[in-house]
Structure formats: structure tokens, C-alpha cells
């Protein structure tokens, strides 16, 4: 009886390799970090363009 119970418990245990594979497949932290980095890079690009436009406007206004 104890062997049968032990076998059932072993069957219900999570396979660590399968768990790691599923976690890698649905790694939301990594996906969100990548998305944030992309948005951050685009924002910095916009910020540079905006600053350039302001400086050009200031230069042309004072010229």
C-alpha cells in the first residue's frame, strides 16, 4: 500500500525540465523588459529630435 501511495505521489510531482520549458515559453518578465527597452529607446530618439527642433527654432528666431 505504501508503494502504491509513493508511486502516486511521484506521478503527481512536477517534472522540473517540463516546468523550466513552460516557464521559458511564457517568460513575461523577459518579454516585458524587451518591450520596455524598445519603448525607452524610441522615447530617447524622440527626445533627441525634439531637443534638436527646439534648438533649431531658437537659432532661427535669434538669427
MODELLER restraints for C-alpha pairs under 7 A, 6 or more apart:
rsr = mdl.restraints
at = mdl.atoms
